């Protein structure tokens, strides 16, 4: 137990960065807005599980040095940026399509239902194709929170990171699926979906043209 306590300061420093990253509005929150307002809380929480699982993959990747390798290989990061931009453009297309033909909300939030697997993969895909998320994980890895630790320390760190990611994005999912938010979406869903489409398209452009 005393050995684990020695890693606590590093854990707290790394988790502080993760909380900022997971709580800040961005493409993941925009995606959750679209899901929560049209399909309800359960669907948004399923997508949140996908996002948190994607964070686990990035976490393990940085711990294994894959993230560092990507950061040093310009061509690899360029490919990853293009994949991420394409994914964001696909989300933009979906939002613009809803803006042209706004979904009619039902009380149960069951409009255009997706399967649980599709929702999970939607969140997972968004997270693992986002180079900005990799940058955050590289910053976390630079702290060396698990340096010299065994499988127990690494497992505890990864589990804690998963809980934080799920909790932060889950809080957004709960907020965005609340009745006031859904009512606001119902009143202006055409403009909200158009704004989401514009945001995703702008994010795709910035990502594709980014130098880092």
MOKAGI-V408724 format. One record per pair of residues at least 4 apart in sequence whose ideal C-beta (glycine too) atoms are under 6 Angstrom apart, sorted by the first residue. I is the first residue (numbers start at 1). J is the second residue. D is the distance in Angstrom with one decimal. If there is no record, write none. Layout:
# MOKAGI-V408724
i & j & d
I & J & D
I & J & D
This chain:
# MOKAGI-V408724
i & j & d
7 & 11 & 5.8
7 & 149 & 5.9
7 & 153 & 5.6
10 & 143 & 5.6
10 & 145 & 3.5
11 & 15 & 6.0
11 & 145 & 5.3
13 & 143 & 5.2
14 & 140 & 4.6
14 & 143 & 4.9
14 & 145 & 4.3
15 & 164 & 5.9
17 & 139 & 5.7
17 & 140 & 5.2
18 & 22 & 5.9
18 & 161 & 5.9
18 & 164 & 5.3
19 & 23 & 5.8
21 & 136 & 4.2
22 & 165 & 5.0
22 & 168 & 3.6
23 & 168 & 4.8
25 & 29 & 4.5
27 & 203 & 5.6
28 & 51 & 5.5
28 & 126 & 5.9
29 & 172 & 5.2
30 & 196 & 5.5
30 & 199 & 5.5
31 & 126 & 5.8
32 & 36 & 5.5
32 & 44 & 5.3
32 & 172 & 5.3
32 & 173 & 5.2
32 & 176 & 5.7
33 & 176 & 5.0
34 & 196 & 5.7
35 & 39 & 5.4
35 & 43 & 5.2
35 & 44 & 4.9
35 & 47 & 5.3
36 & 44 & 3.8
36 & 173 & 5.6
36 & 176 & 3.9
36 & 177 & 3.8
37 & 182 & 5.4
37 & 185 & 3.8
38 & 103 & 5.3
38 & 111 & 4.7
39 & 43 & 3.6
39 & 109 & 5.3
40 & 109 & 2.5
40 & 177 & 5.8
41 & 177 & 3.8
43 & 119 & 5.5
44 & 173 & 3.6
44 & 177 & 5.3
45 & 173 & 5.3
46 & 116 & 5.2
46 & 119 & 4.2
46 & 120 & 5.6
47 & 119 & 4.7
47 & 122 & 5.6
47 & 123 & 3.8
48 & 169 & 4.5
48 & 170 & 4.9
48 & 173 & 4.9
49 & 120 & 5.9
50 & 120 & 4.0
50 & 123 & 2.8
50 & 124 & 3.8
51 & 123 & 4.0
51 & 127 & 4.9
51 & 169 & 5.1
52 & 162 & 5.4
52 & 165 & 4.2
52 & 166 & 3.8
53 & 124 & 5.5
54 & 124 & 4.5
54 & 127 & 2.8
54 & 128 & 4.5
55 & 127 & 6.0
55 & 165 & 4.2
56 & 162 & 5.2
57 & 128 & 5.7
58 & 133 & 5.8
58 & 137 & 4.7
59 & 158 & 5.5
59 & 161 & 5.2
61 & 66 & 3.9
61 & 67 & 5.1
62 & 67 & 3.7
62 & 137 & 4.4
62 & 141 & 4.0
65 & 69 & 6.0
67 & 134 & 5.4
67 & 137 & 5.6
67 & 138 & 5.2
70 & 76 & 5.0
70 & 77 & 5.7
71 & 138 & 5.8
80 & 131 & 5.3
81 & 131 & 5.4
81 & 207 & 5.4
83 & 129 & 5.1
84 & 129 & 4.2
84 & 130 & 5.5
84 & 131 & 5.9
84 & 207 & 5.3
85 & 204 & 4.3
85 & 207 & 4.6
85 & 208 & 3.9
87 & 129 & 4.9
88 & 200 & 4.9
88 & 203 & 5.1
88 & 204 & 3.8
89 & 204 & 4.6
91 & 200 & 4.6
92 & 197 & 4.7
92 & 200 & 3.6
92 & 201 & 4.2
95 & 193 & 4.9
95 & 196 & 4.1
95 & 197 & 3.6
96 & 197 & 3.9
98 & 193 & 4.1
99 & 190 & 5.4
99 & 193 & 4.0
99 & 194 & 4.0
102 & 189 & 4.6
102 & 190 & 4.7
103 & 111 & 4.2
103 & 112 & 5.8
105 & 186 & 4.9
106 & 110 & 5.5
114 & 118 & 4.1
114 & 119 & 5.1
121 & 125 & 5.7
127 & 133 & 5.9
145 & 157 & 5.9
146 & 153 & 5.3
146 & 154 & 5.0
146 & 157 & 5.1
149 & 153 & 2.9
149 & 154 & 5.9
151 & 155 & 5.8
163 & 167 & 5.9
166 & 170 & 5.4
172 & 176 & 5.9
176 & 181 & 5.3
185 & 189 & 5.2
185 & 192 & 5.6
188 & 192 & 5.5
189 & 193 & 6.0
